[in-house]
Amino acid sequence: MPAKSKAQQKAAGAALAAKRGDIKKGELKGASKSMEKSMSEKELHDMASTGRKGKPEHAGNR
Protein backbone atom coordinates (compact mmCIF):
# COMPACT_ATOMS: atom_id res chain seq x y z
CA MET A 1 0.00 0.00 0.00
CA PRO A 2 1.53 3.33 -0.96
CA ALA A 3 2.00 6.17 1.51
CA LYS A 4 -0.55 8.97 1.29
CA SER A 5 1.74 11.71 2.63
CA LYS A 6 5.41 12.54 3.13
CA ALA A 7 5.01 12.16 6.90
CA GLN A 8 3.56 8.66 6.51
CA GLN A 9 6.40 7.68 4.16
CA LYS A 10 9.02 8.95 6.63
CA ALA A 11 7.38 7.11 9.54
CA ALA A 12 7.34 3.88 7.53
CA GLY A 13 11.03 4.32 6.75
CA ALA A 14 11.89 4.76 10.42
CA ALA A 15 9.78 1.72 11.39
CA LEU A 16 11.45 -0.35 8.67
CA ALA A 17 14.91 0.65 9.91
CA ALA A 18 13.97 -0.45 13.44
CA LYS A 19 12.49 -3.73 12.23
CA ARG A 20 15.73 -4.48 10.34
CA GLY A 21 17.83 -3.56 13.38
CA ASP A 22 19.45 -0.45 11.87
CA ILE A 23 18.12 1.69 14.73
CA LYS A 24 16.87 0.79 18.21
CA LYS A 25 13.14 0.20 18.57
CA GLY A 26 13.20 2.42 21.65
CA GLU A 27 14.09 5.42 19.47
CA LEU A 28 10.75 5.24 17.63
CA LYS A 29 7.92 7.62 18.51
CA GLY A 30 4.29 8.01 17.53
CA ALA A 31 3.15 6.49 14.26
CA SER A 32 6.46 4.81 13.45
CA LYS A 33 6.33 2.95 16.78
CA SER A 34 2.88 1.50 16.10
CA MET A 35 3.74 0.79 12.45
CA GLU A 36 6.77 -1.24 13.49
CA LYS A 37 4.61 -3.41 15.74
CA SER A 38 1.65 -3.89 13.41
CA MET A 39 3.12 -4.13 9.90
CA SER A 40 5.33 -6.67 8.17
CA GLU A 41 8.72 -5.78 6.74
CA LYS A 42 7.31 -6.05 3.21
CA GLU A 43 4.39 -3.72 4.01
CA LEU A 44 6.77 -1.18 5.53
CA HIS A 45 9.11 -1.43 2.55
CA ASP A 46 6.24 -0.84 0.12
CA MET A 47 5.08 2.21 2.05
CA ALA A 48 8.58 3.62 2.61
CA SER A 49 9.55 3.26 -1.04
CA THR A 50 6.61 5.38 -2.24
CA GLY A 51 7.77 8.44 -4.16
CA ARG A 52 7.33 11.79 -2.43
CA LYS A 53 6.72 13.97 -5.46
CA GLY A 54 3.24 15.46 -5.41
CA LYS A 55 2.43 14.17 -1.93
CA PRO A 56 1.19 16.55 0.79
CA GLU A 57 3.32 16.87 3.93
CA HIS A 58 0.43 15.42 5.98
CA ALA A 59 -2.55 13.42 4.74
CA GLY A 60 -5.08 15.81 6.34
CA ASN A 61 -3.89 18.75 4.22
CA ARG A 62 -5.89 17.78 1.14
N, C-alpha and C positions, 0 to 999 in steps of 0.2 A: 504494500500500500504506500503510495507516495506521500511525502509530507505536504501539508497544506500551507505552511508558513516557514519562514527562515528560522524562527525560534524553535519550532517543532523539529526541524531538520538538525539544528545544533544540539538539541536535547537528545535526539536519537544517536547522534555521533558520540556524545559523552557517555551515554548508556552502553553503547557498543564497545567503547574503549574499556570500560569497567568490566564488562562481561568477558572480554578477551584477556583481561589482566594487565592492560597497559596503564591503567590508573587504579587507585584503591576505590572500592565501592563506597567507603565512608566519605569520600570527597564529593559524592553526588548529592544534589539538592533538588527539591521540587519534582518536576515532571520527569527528569532524567532518572531519578531514583526509582520512581514507580514503573517507568518503562523498562528499566533493567530487570526488575523482578517479574514483570508480567509478559514480556515479549521474548521471542526466540532470537538467536543471533541472526538468523536469516531475515526475520521481520525488521530488526533494527538496521541491518545492512541495507535493505531495500529502502527504508525511510531515510537513512542518513545519506544515501547516494543520490537522492533526488536533487535535481538542479535547482539553484536558487533564483535564477533569472525570472523576473516577472512575479515572484512570490511576495506577498505582503510580509512585513516584519512579524506581525502577529495575526493569527487567523481571524480574530474579531474585528479587524480593521477593514473589512470588505464592505 
